[in-house]
Amino acid sequence: MKPQALETGRRIIAFHSKSFALASRLLPQPARDRAVVVYAWCRRADDTVDVAGPGQGQNALAALERDLERIYAGSRLDDPILDAFQQVTQQCRIPRHYPQELLAGLEMDLHGARYDTLPALLLYCYRVAGTVGLMMCHVLGVHDEEATRNAVHLGVAMQITNICRDVAEDWGRGRLYLPTELLRVHGGAGLEGALGGPFPPTAREPVARVTEALLRVAEAYYRSGDAGIPALSWRCGVGVRTARRVYAAIGTRIRSQGCAPLAGRAIVPGSTKLVLAAGAVLESLRHAIAPRQGRRAPLSPPSRVVRAEDVLPLGNEPLARHDGEASLPEGRTGRQSSRGW
């Protein structure tokens, strides 16, 4: 892997996510470098769609699709990030379905998808974050098929936490990820018409209640994610547990602010992150020295492609009603993937 690609990837992860940057530094090499490359490709794909000018989003997405086609066709790639990502997909046998689904999630954002129900939101979370967990299973050497389900759930939990943290920021961008069904239950019907403008005072209490409900959902997915971490090596477990603990701490911080959408961005201080990382080290060591029981990992990477319907819903989410896809603005339809942040 070219040093230029790794350096670019490290700059991207350091700029966009101090939490993931810390967690990645705790991984062993070469898993660390491969994880950075996967993050860099995902982040760049996200940014490519987000920064596209008016009317250019679909062209940007089409360019990403062409890049992905070339990556999996084994074409020569001059771009260092694309070249590095191609190497990682080949070396780690990452199914194309995962990055393809991530792009499907970005298309949902591009077309301003609305999420009427919790299952619809969970599909989005699978696409933009659960698939990253699946790619990381291949990068980190997870050989346990059952643990891949846990990896999806950990990614979903982190994405729900992101959504709860960024409600006000997303509102200003004309986006609303909180399920409209839950908003109606809590007295927040009809908020979509005010998106992009000042945050309505009457929306604060309903939004806070739905945010609290989603954080409870995230807790269930974090618990499932925890069940898969023992399938990792102890060093990889340190990195994943650190990321999990830091993200869960963001949720704790949101709650300490009363889940108020205008309370300011919930931030975990650097000193707290170090304490959480130390706890992750101790927990990983404890698992490493404990007697091995239960499921045994085969020697080859998971061969089954894990799709959204295989892992969602978890089954004990509060207020869940499984009635399908997210709705899109009238006249638009989301592209269905071949059944990836």
HELIX and SHEET records of a PDB file:
HELIX    1   1 PRO A    3  HIS A   16  1                                  14    
HELIX    2   2 LYS A   18  ARG A   25  1                                   8    
HELIX    3   3 ALA A   31  ASP A   50  1                                  20    
HELIX    4   4 GLY A   57  ALA A   73  1                                  17    
HELIX    5   5 PRO A   80  GLN A   91  1                                  12    
HELIX    6   6 HIS A   97  LEU A  110  1                                  14    
HELIX    7   7 LEU A  118  CYS A  125  1                                   8    
HELIX    8   8 TYR A  126  GLY A  130  3                                   5    
HELIX    9   9 THR A  131  VAL A  139  1                                   9    
HELIX   10  10 GLU A  145  ARG A  165  1                                  21    
HELIX   11  11 VAL A  167  GLY A  172  1                                   6    
HELIX   12  12 THR A  180  VAL A  185  1                                   6    
HELIX   13  13 LEU A  191  ALA A  194  5                                   4    
HELIX   14  14 PRO A  201  ALA A  203  5                                   3    
HELIX   15  15 ARG A  204  GLY A  228  1                                  25    
HELIX   16  16 ILE A  229  ALA A  231  5                                   3    
HELIX   17  17 TRP A  234  SER A  256  1                                  23    
HELIX   18  18 GLY A  270  ILE A  289  1                                  20    
HELIX   19  19 ALA A  308  VAL A  311  1                                   4    
END                                                                             
